[in-house]
Amino acid sequence: MKAKKRTLNIIYHVLVFCFGLVMIYPLIWMIMSSFKETNTIFTTAGSLIPEKFTLENYVNGWKGFANVSFRVFFQNSLFISIIATIGTVFSSAVVAYGFARCEFRGKKILFAAMLVSMMLPAQVLMIPQYLWYQKLGWVGTYLPLIVPYFFAIQGFFVYMMTNFIEGIPKELDEAAKIDGCSYYTIFTRIIFPLMTPTLISSVIFSFMWRWDDFLSALLYVSNTVRYPVSLALKLFCDSSSSSDYGAMFAMATLSIIPAVLIFLFFQQYLVEGVSTSGLKG
């Protein structure tokens, strides 16, 4: 039985490794292609290892377009992602605290509406949102990419934080009320500090989603100088002339570094936050 179990375990890990390799192969191919000469990328597509390593793609890609360095695009993405993430985390935490600890009329209806909103595809809301932002005069600015996230529009984070807060003993709230604490004080001094795992998980997910957001930037940002990285990468592809795929792969490789670093540094908190939120729900 032990030999059979060991054999099945080996087969399982081999299959998982092969499946993981298939999933990560496009990423590896992109990274290795960024070190190839542009005119050899597709002629040697079957080979991962470049015949001649070159950093020319990184130099050309970093120069950017029309005297706008790619550094500007990275700064734009960082600004949008950081500000929107801060708004998402704090607004979601406040709303989640209200759902988990406060009793008010229509609470269940609002919570159900929040869950239903999670099931709506973003494409369904695209046109009405665009018309709304256009009337507000926000089209062409970063406001549609930042301001809405200060109003807890992402139900996933609200739901995750609500489950986490419900797992915190209510005796802490009752003890604080005896000491004269208000709902605001209980949230800021007791609940919010205890939410660290789920807050960090929300920061990771929100930052990665905002960093990779292409469609919203395509809709609302029209000035090239304001492009985030996700939108700037498409400038390397020109349907009317030659495309610099080498530079595009090089900048795409650099663009995944922030998300990878955040995931590596906060991986422990990510797993803890997601698992505890799920179990305590």
Salt bridges, closest charged atoms under 4 A:
GLU37 OE2 - LYS52 NZ 3.81
GLU103 OE2 - LYS107 NZ 3.49
ASP173 OD2 - ARG101 NE 2.84
ASP213 OD2 - ARG210 NH2 3.89
